[in-house]
Amino acid sequence: MGGLQRGLLATGLWKAETPTLPAPAPVVATSASGYPHNLTLLDNSGREVQLSAFRGKVVFVNLWASWCPPCVAEMPGIHALYKKLDPQKVAFVMISLDQNPDKARKLLTRQGYTFPVYFPTATLPAPFDSNSIPSTVILGPDGQVAARHEGMADYDTPEFKAALEKLAAPGR
C-alpha cells in the first residue's frame, strides 16, 4: 500500500500548497514565552522541548504515525527536503502520534531517517489539532501559521523549498 501511495505522490497530484508570507493579522494570544503556541514535546531522548525554542526559524511541523500508510508514504519526500534546507533557518518538528514511541523509533531506524522526532506530552492545541493524519503546519519565524495541509503531499519540490527559504529570509 505504501509503495502505491508513494507512486501516487510521484505523479505530482498531491503537492502541498506553498507557504506564503503571512499577511498582517490580528495578534494571536501568546504563551508566557511570547510565542504564539504553547506546546511541550518530548524529544527522541525523552527530554522536554518547548516549541518556542524554535522562535526565529521557520518550523515544519508534521503529525504522523508509523501505522499510517499515507504518513509513511510522504516521509521520503519530507526527509529529502529536510536534508536540503539550512537547519539554522528551518526546523523540522516531526510529531509522532504513536502510542508506543518505540514503534516510531524503529520505523525511523529502519528507513534511515535523520530528521528530529518528537512526542506530544498532552493533547495538541490549535493549530496542531487535526482529525486526520498526516497533517502539516508551517510556522513563520514569528510563530504565525503560514500554511497548513491535511493529508499526504509531496513536499520535496523546488517551489516548496523556495517558499520555505523565502519565509525564512531575514527582512522578508
Secondary structure, DSSP 8 states (H G I E B T S, - for coil): -HHHHHHHHHTTTTB----------------TTS-S---EEEETTS-EEEGGGGTTSEEEEEEE-TT-HHHHHHHHHHHHHHHHS-TTTEEEEEEE--SSHHHHHHHHHHHT--S-EEEESS---TTT--SSSSEEEEE-TTS-EEEEEES--B--SHHHHHHHHHHHSTT-
